[in-house]
């Protein structure tokens, strides 16, 4: 039974966090910020999540590309 519970939470951790914990934190912060703005203001806050994606996605891709550059895995090896 304990193994099944551990496997269940390990699956959800891997599914939500995945390879980049910083993106998971950014998503949680964007959702919390959207909730807070919706609860405290009367303005529409639908734009917060697309704005967060517009910032987080290129940043994540840039970090991933930078971490793999120089490994020699490109197509120009020969």
PDB file of N, CA, C and O in Angstrom:
ATOM      1  N   UNK A   1       0.823  -1.202   0.000  1.00  0.00           N
ATOM      2  CA  UNK A   1       0.000   0.000   0.000  1.00  0.00           C
ATOM      3  C   UNK A   1       0.864   1.262   0.000  1.00  0.00           C
ATOM      4  O   UNK A   1       0.585   2.212  -0.731  1.00  0.00           O
ATOM      5  N   UNK A   2       1.915   1.265   0.824  1.00  0.00           N
ATOM      6  CA  UNK A   2       2.786   2.446   0.889  1.00  0.00           C
ATOM      7  C   UNK A   2       3.491   2.655  -0.441  1.00  0.00           C
ATOM      8  O   UNK A   2       3.688   3.793  -0.866  1.00  0.00           O
ATOM      9  N   UNK A   3       3.873   1.568  -1.101  1.00  0.00           N
ATOM     10  CA  UNK A   3       4.525   1.686  -2.402  1.00  0.00           C
ATOM     11  C   UNK A   3       3.590   2.339  -3.420  1.00  0.00           C
ATOM     12  O   UNK A   3       4.030   3.162  -4.223  1.00  0.00           O
ATOM     13  N   UNK A   4       2.322   1.985  -3.393  1.00  0.00           N
ATOM     14  CA  UNK A   4       1.361   2.566  -4.320  1.00  0.00           C
ATOM     15  C   UNK A   4       1.179   4.057  -4.064  1.00  0.00           C
ATOM     16  O   UNK A   4       1.062   4.837  -5.009  1.00  0.00           O
ATOM     17  N   UNK A   5       1.154   4.457  -2.807  1.00  0.00           N
ATOM     18  CA  UNK A   5       1.011   5.876  -2.463  1.00  0.00           C
ATOM     19  C   UNK A   5       2.242   6.649  -2.913  1.00  0.00           C
ATOM     20  O   UNK A   5       2.129   7.737  -3.479  1.00  0.00           O
ATOM     21  N   UNK A   6       3.430   6.078  -2.658  1.00  0.00           N
ATOM     22  CA  UNK A   6       4.665   6.736  -3.085  1.00  0.00           C
ATOM     23  C   UNK A   6       4.725   6.851  -4.601  1.00  0.00           C
ATOM     24  O   UNK A   6       5.147   7.880  -5.130  1.00  0.00           O
ATOM     25  N   UNK A   7       4.306   5.801  -5.302  1.00  0.00           N
ATOM     26  CA  UNK A   7       4.303   5.828  -6.762  1.00  0.00           C
ATOM     27  C   UNK A   7       3.307   6.859  -7.286  1.00  0.00           C
ATOM     28  O   UNK A   7       3.572   7.534  -8.280  1.00  0.00           O
ATOM     29  N   UNK A   8       2.168   6.977  -6.621  1.00  0.00           N
ATOM     30  CA  UNK A   8       1.162   7.962  -7.024  1.00  0.00           C
ATOM     31  C   UNK A   8       1.719   9.380  -6.929  1.00  0.00           C
ATOM     32  O   UNK A   8       1.599  10.163  -7.872  1.00  0.00           O
ATOM     33  N   UNK A   9       2.327   9.710  -5.788  1.00  0.00           N
ATOM     34  CA  UNK A   9       2.872  11.057  -5.623  1.00  0.00           C
ATOM     35  C   UNK A   9       4.109  11.283  -6.483  1.00  0.00           C
ATOM     36  O   UNK A   9       4.346  12.403  -6.936  1.00  0.00           O
ATOM     37  N   UNK A  10       4.892  10.247  -6.713  1.00  0.00           N
ATOM     38  CA  UNK A  10       6.051  10.382  -7.603  1.00  0.00           C
ATOM     39  C   UNK A  10       5.598  10.683  -9.026  1.00  0.00           C
ATOM     40  O   UNK A  10       6.220  11.487  -9.721  1.00  0.00           O
ATOM     41  N   UNK A  11       4.519  10.040  -9.461  1.00  0.00           N
ATOM     42  CA  UNK A  11       3.982  10.322 -10.793  1.00  0.00           C
ATOM     43  C   UNK A  11       3.552  11.781 -10.907  1.00  0.00           C
ATOM     44  O   UNK A  11       3.916  12.467 -11.863  1.00  0.00           O
ATOM     45  N   UNK A  12       2.781  12.253  -9.937  1.00  0.00           N
ATOM     46  CA  UNK A  12       2.285  13.621 -10.019  1.00  0.00           C
ATOM     47  C   UNK A  12       3.404  14.641  -9.897  1.00  0.00           C
ATOM     48  O   UNK A  12       3.352  15.688 -10.543  1.00  0.00           O
ATOM     49  N   UNK A  13       4.410  14.362  -9.089  1.00  0.00           N
ATOM     50  CA  UNK A  13       5.561  15.259  -9.007  1.00  0.00           C
ATOM     51  C   UNK A  13       6.265  15.324 -10.353  1.00  0.00           C
ATOM     52  O   UNK A  13       6.585  16.412 -10.833  1.00  0.00           O
ATOM     53  N   UNK A  14       6.510  14.170 -10.966  1.00  0.00           N
ATOM     54  CA  UNK A  14       7.187  14.137 -12.254  1.00  0.00           C
ATOM     55  C   UNK A  14       6.327  14.780 -13.342  1.00  0.00           C
ATOM     56  O   UNK A  14       6.852  15.442 -14.237  1.00  0.00           O
ATOM     57  N   UNK A  15       5.006  14.587 -13.266  1.00  0.00           N
ATOM     58  CA  UNK A  15       4.118  15.166 -14.265  1.00  0.00           C
ATOM     59  C   UNK A  15       4.049  16.683 -14.146  1.00  0.00           C
ATOM     60  O   UNK A  15       4.076  17.378 -15.162  1.00  0.00           O
ATOM     61  N   UNK A  16       3.961  17.206 -12.939  1.00  0.00           N
ATOM     62  CA  UNK A  16       3.813  18.648 -12.743  1.00  0.00           C
ATOM     63  C   UNK A  16       5.152  19.366 -12.855  1.00  0.00           C
ATOM     64  O   UNK A  16       5.265  20.367 -13.562  1.00  0.00           O
ATOM     65  N   UNK A  17       6.148  18.867 -12.171  1.00  0.00           N
ATOM     66  CA  UNK A  17       7.446  19.538 -12.170  1.00  0.00           C
ATOM     67  C   UNK A  17       8.231  19.187 -13.425  1.00  0.00           C
ATOM     68  O   UNK A  17       8.824  20.069 -14.046  1.00  0.00           O
ATOM     69  N   UNK A  18       8.243  17.928 -13.804  1.00  0.00           N
ATOM     70  CA  UNK A  18       8.937  17.513 -15.017  1.00  0.00           C
ATOM     71  C   UNK A  18      10.426  17.758 -14.937  1.00  0.00           C
ATOM     72  O   UNK A  18      11.060  17.468 -13.923  1.00  0.00           O
ATOM     73  N   UNK A  19      10.976  18.287 -15.997  1.00  0.00           N
ATOM     74  CA  UNK A  19      12.414  18.514 -16.073  1.00  0.00           C
ATOM     75  C   UNK A  19      12.840  19.874 -15.549  1.00  0.00           C
ATOM     76  O   UNK A  19      14.024  20.086 -15.287  1.00  0.00           O
ATOM     77  N   UNK A  20      11.913  20.790 -15.392  1.00  0.00           N
ATOM     78  CA  UNK A  20      12.296  22.156 -15.028  1.00  0.00           C
ATOM     79  C   UNK A  20      11.412  22.653 -13.884  1.00  0.00           C
ATOM     80  O   UNK A  20      10.265  23.043 -14.103  1.00  0.00           O
ATOM     81  N   UNK A  21      11.940  22.637 -12.693  1.00  0.00           N
ATOM     82  CA  UNK A  21      11.169  23.067 -11.529  1.00  0.00           C
ATOM     83  C   UNK A  21      10.881  24.563 -11.577  1.00  0.00           C
ATOM     84  O   UNK A  21       9.910  25.024 -10.976  1.00  0.00           O
ATOM     85  N   UNK A  22      11.710  25.322 -12.284  1.00  0.00           N
ATOM     86  CA  UNK A  22      11.495  26.765 -12.349  1.00  0.00           C
ATOM     87  C   UNK A  22      10.240  27.111 -13.143  1.00  0.00           C
ATOM     88  O   UNK A  22       9.545  28.073 -12.816  1.00  0.00           O
ATOM     89  N   UNK A  23       9.948  26.340 -14.174  1.00  0.00           N
ATOM     90  CA  UNK A  23       8.715  26.560 -14.930  1.00  0.00           C
ATOM     91  C   UNK A  23       7.509  26.219 -14.060  1.00  0.00           C
ATOM     92  O   UNK A  23       6.498  26.921 -14.096  1.00  0.00           O
ATOM     93  N   UNK A  24       7.609  25.152 -13.283  1.00  0.00           N
ATOM     94  CA  UNK A  24       6.503  24.778 -12.387  1.00  0.00           C
ATOM     95  C   UNK A  24       6.249  25.884 -11.362  1.00  0.00           C
ATOM     96  O   UNK A  24       5.097  26.207 -11.072  1.00  0.00           O
ATOM     97  N   UNK A  25       7.307  26.460 -10.819  1.00  0.00           N
ATOM     98  CA  UNK A  25       7.149  27.561  -9.853  1.00  0.00           C
ATOM     99  C   UNK A  25       6.525  28.770 -10.537  1.00  0.00           C
ATOM    100  O   UNK A  25       5.656  29.427  -9.962  1.00  0.00           O
ATOM    101  N   UNK A  26       6.957  29.069 -11.754  1.00  0.00           N
ATOM    102  CA  UNK A  26       6.394  30.208 -12.487  1.00  0.00           C
ATOM    103  C   UNK A  26       4.909  30.014 -12.772  1.00  0.00           C
ATOM    104  O   UNK A  26       4.136  30.970 -12.704  1.00  0.00           O
ATOM    105  N   UNK A  27       4.505  28.796 -13.088  1.00  0.00           N
ATOM    106  CA  UNK A  27       3.087  28.511 -13.336  1.00  0.00           C
ATOM    107  C   UNK A  27       2.276  28.707 -12.054  1.00  0.00           C
ATOM    108  O   UNK A  27       1.203  29.309 -12.078  1.00  0.00           O
ATOM    109  N   UNK A  28       2.794  28.198 -10.943  1.00  0.00           N
ATOM    110  CA  UNK A  28       2.090  28.362  -9.671  1.00  0.00           C
ATOM    111  C   UNK A  28       1.976  29.845  -9.313  1.00  0.00           C
ATOM    112  O   UNK A  28       0.922  30.297  -8.867  1.00  0.00           O
ATOM    113  N   UNK A  29       3.051  30.594  -9.507  1.00  0.00           N
ATOM    114  CA  UNK A  29       3.012  32.035  -9.215  1.00  0.00           C
ATOM    115  C   UNK A  29       2.045  32.769 -10.138  1.00  0.00           C
ATOM    116  O   UNK A  29       1.336  33.673  -9.697  1.00  0.00           O
ATOM    117  N   UNK A  30       2.011  32.390 -11.406  1.00  0.00           N
ATOM    118  CA  UNK A  30       1.085  33.035 -12.345  1.00  0.00           C
ATOM    119  C   UNK A  30      -0.363  32.732 -11.977  1.00  0.00           C
ATOM    120  O   UNK A  30      -1.216  33.618 -12.030  1.00  0.00           O
ATOM    121  N   UNK A  31      -0.641  31.489 -11.606  1.00  0.00           N
ATOM    122  CA  UNK A  31      -2.000  31.144 -11.187  1.00  0.00           C
ATOM    123  C   UNK A  31      -2.384  31.871  -9.900  1.00  0.00           C
ATOM    124  O   UNK A  31      -3.507  32.361  -9.774  1.00  0.00           O
ATOM    125  N   UNK A  32      -1.462  31.941  -8.952  1.00  0.00           N
ATOM    126  CA  UNK A  32      -1.744  32.649  -7.701  1.00  0.00           C
ATOM    127  C   UNK A  32      -1.934  34.140  -7.954  1.00  0.00           C
ATOM    128  O   UNK A  32      -2.821  34.766  -7.375  1.00  0.00           O
ATOM    129  N   UNK A  33      -1.106  34.700  -8.814  1.00  0.00           N
ATOM    130  CA  UNK A  33      -1.252  36.117  -9.145  1.00  0.00           C
ATOM    131  C   UNK A  33      -2.565  36.417  -9.838  1.00  0.00           C
ATOM    132  O   UNK A  33      -3.200  37.437  -9.570  1.00  0.00           O
ATOM    133  N   UNK A  34      -2.972  35.527 -10.729  1.00  0.00           N
ATOM    134  CA  UNK A  34      -4.259  35.696 -11.405  1.00  0.00           C
ATOM    135  C   UNK A  34      -5.404  35.623 -10.407  1.00  0.00           C
ATOM    136  O   UNK A  34      -6.329  36.434 -10.452  1.00  0.00           O
ATOM    137  N   UNK A  35      -5.338  34.653  -9.510  1.00  0.00           N
ATOM    138  CA  UNK A  35      -6.372  34.519  -8.486  1.00  0.00           C
ATOM    139  C   UNK A  35      -6.427  35.764  -7.609  1.00  0.00           C
ATOM    140  O   UNK A  35      -7.507  36.290  -7.339  1.00  0.00           O
ATOM    141  N   UNK A  36      -5.264  36.237  -7.163  1.00  0.00           N
ATOM    142  CA  UNK A  36      -5.214  37.406  -6.294  1.00  0.00           C
ATOM    143  C   UNK A  36      -5.762  38.643  -6.997  1.00  0.00           C
ATOM    144  O   UNK A  36      -6.555  39.387  -6.420  1.00  0.00           O
ATOM    145  N   UNK A  37      -5.342  38.864  -8.244  1.00  0.00           N
ATOM    146  CA  UNK A  37      -5.848  40.029  -8.985  1.00  0.00           C
ATOM    147  C   UNK A  37      -7.354  39.943  -9.219  1.00  0.00           C
ATOM    148  O   UNK A  37      -8.060  40.946  -9.117  1.00  0.00           O
ATOM    149  N   UNK A  38      -7.843  38.749  -9.530  1.00  0.00           N
ATOM    150  CA  UNK A  38      -9.276  38.589  -9.758  1.00  0.00           C
ATOM    151  C   UNK A  38     -10.073  38.830  -8.480  1.00  0.00           C
ATOM    152  O   UNK A  38     -11.195  39.333  -8.527  1.00  0.00           O
ATOM    153  N   UNK A  39      -9.489  38.469  -7.341  1.00  0.00           N
ATOM    154  CA  UNK A  39     -10.198  38.625  -6.075  1.00  0.00           C
ATOM    155  C   UNK A  39     -10.148  40.054  -5.546  1.00  0.00           C
ATOM    156  O   UNK A  39     -11.042  40.471  -4.810  1.00  0.00           O
ATOM    157  N   UNK A  40      -9.117  40.803  -5.910  1.00  0.00           N
ATOM    158  CA  UNK A  40      -8.943  42.131  -5.307  1.00  0.00           C
ATOM    159  C   UNK A  40      -9.270  43.284  -6.237  1.00  0.00           C
ATOM    160  O   UNK A  40      -9.384  44.422  -5.781  1.00  0.00           O
ATOM    161  N   UNK A  41      -9.425  43.024  -7.531  1.00  0.00           N
ATOM    162  CA  UNK A  41      -9.712  44.118  -8.458  1.00  0.00           C
ATOM    163  C   UNK A  41     -10.951  43.782  -9.274  1.00  0.00           C
ATOM    164  O   UNK A  41     -11.405  42.638  -9.301  1.00  0.00           O
ATOM    165  N   UNK A  42     -11.477  44.775  -9.924  1.00  0.00           N
ATOM    166  CA  UNK A  42     -12.650  44.577 -10.774  1.00  0.00           C
ATOM    167  C   UNK A  42     -12.259  44.507 -12.248  1.00  0.00           C
ATOM    168  O   UNK A  42     -13.124  44.345 -13.109  1.00  0.00           O
ATOM    169  N   UNK A  43     -10.967  44.627 -12.546  1.00  0.00           N
ATOM    170  CA  UNK A  43     -10.540  44.580 -13.943  1.00  0.00           C
ATOM    171  C   UNK A  43     -10.421  43.132 -14.410  1.00  0.00           C
ATOM    172  O   UNK A  43     -10.163  42.243 -13.599  1.00  0.00           O
ATOM    173  N   UNK A  44     -10.606  42.886 -15.702  1.00  0.00           N
ATOM    174  CA  UNK A  44     -10.419  41.530 -16.216  1.00  0.00           C
ATOM    175  C   UNK A  44      -8.935  41.131 -16.141  1.00  0.00           C
ATOM    176  O   UNK A  44      -8.059  41.914 -16.508  1.00  0.00           O
ATOM    177  N   UNK A  45      -8.672  39.942 -15.676  1.00  0.00           N
ATOM    178  CA  UNK A  45      -7.286  39.510 -15.495  1.00  0.00           C
ATOM    179  C   UNK A  45      -6.947  38.302 -16.365  1.00  0.00           C
ATOM    180  O   UNK A  45      -6.014  37.563 -16.050  1.00  0.00           O
ATOM    181  N   UNK A  46      -7.679  38.089 -17.439  1.00  0.00           N
ATOM    182  CA  UNK A  46      -7.429  36.961 -18.319  1.00  0.00           C
ATOM    183  C   UNK A  46      -6.048  37.033 -18.952  1.00  0.00           C
ATOM    184  O   UNK A  46      -5.504  36.005 -19.355  1.00  0.00           O
ATOM    185  N   UNK A  47      -5.481  38.204 -19.045  1.00  0.00           N
ATOM    186  CA  UNK A  47      -4.211  38.427 -19.737  1.00  0.00           C
ATOM    187  C   UNK A  47      -2.991  37.991 -18.930  1.00  0.00           C
ATOM    188  O   UNK A  47      -1.894  37.911 -19.483  1.00  0.00           O
ATOM    189  N   UNK A  48      -3.153  37.706 -17.632  1.00  0.00           N
ATOM    190  CA  UNK A  48      -1.993  37.383 -16.789  1.00  0.00           C
ATOM    191  C   UNK A  48      -1.346  36.072 -17.222  1.00  0.00           C
ATOM    192  O   UNK A  48      -0.123  36.014 -17.354  1.00  0.00           O
ATOM    193  N   UNK A  49      -2.118  35.036 -17.445  1.00  0.00           N
ATOM    194  CA  UNK A  49      -1.538  33.741 -17.827  1.00  0.00           C
ATOM    195  C   UNK A  49      -0.884  33.777 -19.205  1.00  0.00           C
ATOM    196  O   UNK A  49       0.225  33.262 -19.346  1.00  0.00           O
ATOM    197  N   UNK A  50      -1.518  34.363 -20.238  1.00  0.00           N
ATOM    198  CA  UNK A  50      -0.793  34.459 -21.509  1.00  0.00           C
ATOM    199  C   UNK A  50       0.494  35.296 -21.403  1.00  0.00           C
ATOM    200  O   UNK A  50       1.486  34.996 -22.067  1.00  0.00           O
ATOM    201  N   UNK A  51       0.472  36.324 -20.581  1.00  0.00           N
ATOM    202  CA  UNK A  51       1.696  37.118 -20.381  1.00  0.00           C
ATOM    203  C   UNK A  51       2.771  36.287 -19.688  1.00  0.00           C
ATOM    204  O   UNK A  51       3.951  36.386 -20.026  1.00  0.00           O
ATOM    205  N   UNK A  52       2.372  35.482 -18.735  1.00  0.00           N
ATOM    206  CA  UNK A  52       3.340  34.613 -18.054  1.00  0.00           C
ATOM    207  C   UNK A  52       3.927  33.604 -19.031  1.00  0.00           C
ATOM    208  O   UNK A  52       5.129  33.338 -18.992  1.00  0.00           O
ATOM    209  N   UNK A  53       3.106  33.042 -19.898  1.00  0.00           N
ATOM    210  CA  UNK A  53       3.607  32.100 -20.903  1.00  0.00           C
ATOM    211  C   UNK A  53       4.570  32.801 -21.855  1.00  0.00           C
ATOM    212  O   UNK A  53       5.592  32.235 -22.245  1.00  0.00           O
ATOM    213  N   UNK A  54       4.238  34.033 -22.226  1.00  0.00           N
ATOM    214  CA  UNK A  54       5.095  34.790 -23.140  1.00  0.00           C
ATOM    215  C   UNK A  54       6.461  35.088 -22.537  1.00  0.00           C
ATOM    216  O   UNK A  54       7.422  35.314 -23.272  1.00  0.00           O
ATOM    217  N   UNK A  55       6.560  35.093 -21.229  1.00  0.00           N
ATOM    218  CA  UNK A  55       7.846  35.323 -20.566  1.00  0.00           C
ATOM    219  C   UNK A  55       8.533  34.006 -20.225  1.00  0.00           C
ATOM    220  O   UNK A  55       9.733  33.858 -20.459  1.00  0.00           O
ATOM    221  N   UNK A  56       7.798  33.060 -19.683  1.00  0.00           N
ATOM    222  CA  UNK A  56       8.392  31.820 -19.168  1.00  0.00           C
ATOM    223  C   UNK A  56       8.852  30.899 -20.292  1.00  0.00           C
ATOM    224  O   UNK A  56       9.932  30.316 -20.196  1.00  0.00           O
ATOM    225  N   UNK A  57       8.071  30.753 -21.340  1.00  0.00           N
ATOM    226  CA  UNK A  57       8.432  29.823 -22.409  1.00  0.00           C
ATOM    227  C   UNK A  57       9.739  30.200 -23.103  1.00  0.00           C
ATOM    228  O   UNK A  57      10.619  29.346 -23.205  1.00  0.00           O
ATOM    229  N   UNK A  58       9.913  31.427 -23.586  1.00  0.00           N
ATOM    230  CA  UNK A  58      11.201  31.753 -24.214  1.00  0.00           C
ATOM    231  C   UNK A  58      12.376  31.663 -23.240  1.00  0.00           C
ATOM    232  O   UNK A  58      13.478  31.268 -23.622  1.00  0.00           O
ATOM    233  N   UNK A  59      12.135  32.030 -21.988  1.00  0.00           N
ATOM    234  CA  UNK A  59      13.203  31.937 -20.996  1.00  0.00           C
ATOM    235  C   UNK A  59      13.612  30.484 -20.781  1.00  0.00           C
ATOM    236  O   UNK A  59      14.803  30.177 -20.710  1.00  0.00           O
ATOM    237  N   UNK A  60      12.647  29.603 -20.679  1.00  0.00           N
ATOM    238  CA  UNK A  60      12.936  28.191 -20.493  1.00  0.00           C
ATOM    239  C   UNK A  60      13.658  27.610 -21.706  1.00  0.00           C
ATOM    240  O   UNK A  60      14.620  26.856 -21.554  1.00  0.00           O
ATOM    241  N   UNK A  61      13.203  27.953 -22.896  1.00  0.00           N
ATOM    242  CA  UNK A  61      13.864  27.469 -24.109  1.00  0.00           C
ATOM    243  C   UNK A  61      15.280  28.000 -24.223  1.00  0.00           C
ATOM    244  O   UNK A  61      16.180  27.274 -24.646  1.00  0.00           O
ATOM    245  N   UNK A  62      15.493  29.252 -23.853  1.00  0.00           N
ATOM    246  CA  UNK A  62      16.832  29.835 -23.892  1.00  0.00           C
ATOM    247  C   UNK A  62      17.770  29.110 -22.929  1.00  0.00           C
ATOM    248  O   UNK A  62      18.913  28.809 -23.273  1.00  0.00           O
ATOM    249  N   UNK A  63      17.277  28.832 -21.718  1.00  0.00           N
ATOM    250  CA  UNK A  63      18.105  28.108 -20.747  1.00  0.00           C
ATOM    251  C   UNK A  63      18.422  26.702 -21.229  1.00  0.00           C
ATOM    252  O   UNK A  63      19.548  26.231 -21.064  1.00  0.00           O
ATOM    253  N   UNK A  64      17.440  26.023 -21.824  1.00  0.00           N
ATOM    254  CA  UNK A  64      17.670  24.664 -22.320  1.00  0.00           C
ATOM    255  C   UNK A  64      18.658  24.663 -23.485  1.00  0.00           C
ATOM    256  O   UNK A  64      19.529  23.797 -23.560  1.00  0.00           O
ATOM    257  N   UNK A  65      18.525  25.622 -24.384  1.00  0.00           N
ATOM    258  CA  UNK A  65      19.445  25.702 -25.518  1.00  0.00           C
ATOM    259  C   UNK A  65      20.851  26.045 -25.054  1.00  0.00           C
ATOM    260  O   UNK A  65      21.829  25.520 -25.588  1.00  0.00           O
ATOM    261  N   UNK A  66      20.957  26.916 -24.072  1.00  0.00           N
ATOM    262  CA  UNK A  66      22.268  27.303 -23.553  1.00  0.00           C
ATOM    263  C   UNK A  66      22.942  26.137 -22.847  1.00  0.00           C
ATOM    264  O   UNK A  66      24.160  25.978 -22.935  1.00  0.00           O
ATOM    265  N   UNK A  67      22.158  25.316 -22.146  1.00  0.00           N
ATOM    266  CA  UNK A  67      22.754  24.209 -21.406  1.00  0.00           C
ATOM    267  C   UNK A  67      23.208  23.090 -22.332  1.00  0.00           C
ATOM    268  O   UNK A  67      24.086  22.315 -21.955  1.00  0.00           O
ATOM    269  N   UNK A  68      22.640  22.978 -23.533  1.00  0.00           N
ATOM    270  CA  UNK A  68      23.048  21.932 -24.462  1.00  0.00           C
ATOM    271  C   UNK A  68      24.024  22.425 -25.511  1.00  0.00           C
ATOM    272  O   UNK A  68      24.540  21.611 -26.278  1.00  0.00           O
ATOM    273  N   UNK A  69      24.303  23.718 -25.582  1.00  0.00           N
ATOM    274  CA  UNK A  69      25.255  24.221 -26.571  1.00  0.00           C
ATOM    275  C   UNK A  69      26.658  23.800 -26.177  1.00  0.00           C
ATOM    276  O   UNK A  69      27.016  23.767 -25.000  1.00  0.00           O
ATOM    277  N   UNK A  70      27.436  23.482 -27.194  1.00  0.00           N
ATOM    278  CA  UNK A  70      28.805  23.068 -26.949  1.00  0.00           C
ATOM    279  C   UNK A  70      28.960  21.595 -26.670  1.00  0.00           C
ATOM    280  O   UNK A  70      30.059  21.147 -26.344  1.00  0.00           O
ATOM    281  N   UNK A  71      27.881  20.814 -26.788  1.00  0.00           N
ATOM    282  CA  UNK A  71      27.989  19.389 -26.525  1.00  0.00           C
ATOM    283  C   UNK A  71      28.313  18.601 -27.776  1.00  0.00           C
ATOM    284  O   UNK A  71      28.545  17.394 -27.695  1.00  0.00           O
ATOM    285  N   UNK A  72      28.336  19.251 -28.940  1.00  0.00           N
ATOM    286  CA  UNK A  72      28.660  18.551 -30.167  1.00  0.00           C
ATOM    287  C   UNK A  72      27.529  17.728 -30.725  1.00  0.00           C
ATOM    288  O   UNK A  72      27.768  16.831 -31.534  1.00  0.00           O
ATOM    289  N   UNK A  73      26.316  17.998 -30.327  1.00  0.00           N
ATOM    290  CA  UNK A  73      25.184  17.207 -30.809  1.00  0.00           C
ATOM    291  C   UNK A  73      24.516  17.845 -32.030  1.00  0.00           C
ATOM    292  O   UNK A  73      23.455  17.389 -32.457  1.00  0.00           O
ATOM    293  N   UNK A  74      25.112  18.871 -32.585  1.00  0.00           N
ATOM    294  CA  UNK A  74      24.521  19.529 -33.742  1.00  0.00           C
ATOM    295  C   UNK A  74      24.709  18.729 -35.006  1.00  0.00           C
ATOM    296  O   UNK A  74      25.428  17.730 -35.017  1.00  0.00           O
ATOM    297  N   UNK A  75      24.057  19.170 -36.082  1.00  0.00           N
ATOM    298  CA  UNK A  75      24.127  18.442 -37.362  1.00  0.00           C
ATOM    299  C   UNK A  75      25.340  18.831 -38.180  1.00  0.00           C
ATOM    300  O   UNK A  75      25.566  18.251 -39.242  1.00  0.00           O
ATOM    301  N   UNK A  76      26.123  19.786 -37.729  1.00  0.00           N
ATOM    302  CA  UNK A  76      27.278  20.241 -38.498  1.00  0.00           C
ATOM    303  C   UNK A  76      28.568  19.556 -38.036  1.00  0.00           C
ATOM    304  O   UNK A  76      29.625  20.187 -38.003  1.00  0.00           O
ATOM    305  N   UNK A  77      28.490  18.292 -37.687  1.00  0.00           N
ATOM    306  CA  UNK A  77      29.659  17.582 -37.149  1.00  0.00           C
ATOM    307  C   UNK A  77      30.479  16.885 -38.224  1.00  0.00           C
ATOM    308  O   UNK A  77      31.424  16.170 -37.890  1.00  0.00           O
ATOM    309  N   UNK A  78      30.162  17.059 -39.475  1.00  0.00           N
ATOM    310  CA  UNK A  78      31.021  16.344 -40.349  1.00  0.00           C
ATOM    311  C   UNK A  78      30.810  16.555 -41.761  1.00  0.00           C
ATOM    312  O   UNK A  78      31.514  15.971 -42.584  1.00  0.00           O
TER     313      UNK A  78
END
